[in-house]
Amino acid sequence: EQDRGISEIVTALPLFAMSRRFTLATLAAAETAADFAAVLFTDSPAVNPAQLGEDEWFEAIPVEYRAMVTLPNTWKMQQFKAEHPAATYEMFKREILNEIARCLNMPFNIAAANSSSYNYSSGRLDHQTYFKAIAVERDEWECSVLDKILYAWLWEASDVPGLIPDGAPPFMDWDWQWHWDGREEIDELKSAKAQETRLQSGCTSRIAELQLSNIDVDQNDEENARAYGVTVEEYRAALFKKHFGGTSAEESDEQTSEENPPSSEREEGDAEDDDESEDDSSVEAAGVVLDRW
């Protein structure tokens, strides 16, 4: 009952061989062209190649460094042009590397460690698929590896007296999360403004935002509260006021009771006041969370 895995990069293995062959061929062509400093040739009809002796073909003539030489009549000297690497070399290598990286959903600039052809928008766009693929693999690792390690640790920890606090709920009722390293932002100011907007609109939570940076919310709040000399509850209440411009849950309950006295003490108002009191009653009946919002 063994499972034999196949690497994700198997489909790209032939491309590595192609890239290596093209590189070696380009290098060999450049070396061949560099092996010959120049050639002597003539277009004169008076020279009959058939009359040349075997020792005159491909005869090597040493040339002094930085020397000016004279040539026989009608003979010319020509150097080889440096045509390697060709203009298509960079294009070929780029396309091959791009195809290799696609099997991992990896953008080209990460595979090549070169972002010279990217701007900020294109870089963010190409990275979206890559980070989503990483998130999927992390979820798989949590289920297939990390959770199993936690189960094994708890199995052994249950035999150590006092390691698991007394009165802890059953393990099946536990809830845990794995923290991963977050990705670094290129423009931190834009990211901070977007984060603030998400928090104020209720589209995310501080826990979710801190997890993106691999920061534990409880540890973060405890350290900041200790640095400011306040309790964790006071620190979080101050953050709530800063994000939403409102009050804490207790102050909100007191303010609601002051603004909505009992019906026996309230004078009759118009229909608009009755509608507002009904809304307040609905919010109060909905619970603390809705009352905070």
Buried (B, 14 or more C-beta within 10 A) or exposed (E): EEEEEEEEEEEBEEBEEEBEEBBEEBEEBBEEBEEEEEEEEBEEEEEEEEEEEEEEEEEEEEEEEEEEEEEEEEEEEEEEEEEBBEEEBEEBBBBBBBBBBBBBBBBBBBBBEEBEEBEEEEBBEBBEEBEEBBEEEEEEEBEEEEEEEBEEEEEEEEEEEEEEEEEEEEEEEEEEEEEBEEEEBEEEEEEEEEBEEBBEEEEBEBEEBBBBEEBBBEEBBBEBBEEEEBEBEEBBBBBBEEEEEBBBEEEBBEEBEEEBEEEEEEEEEEEEEEEEBEEBEEBBEEEEEEBBE
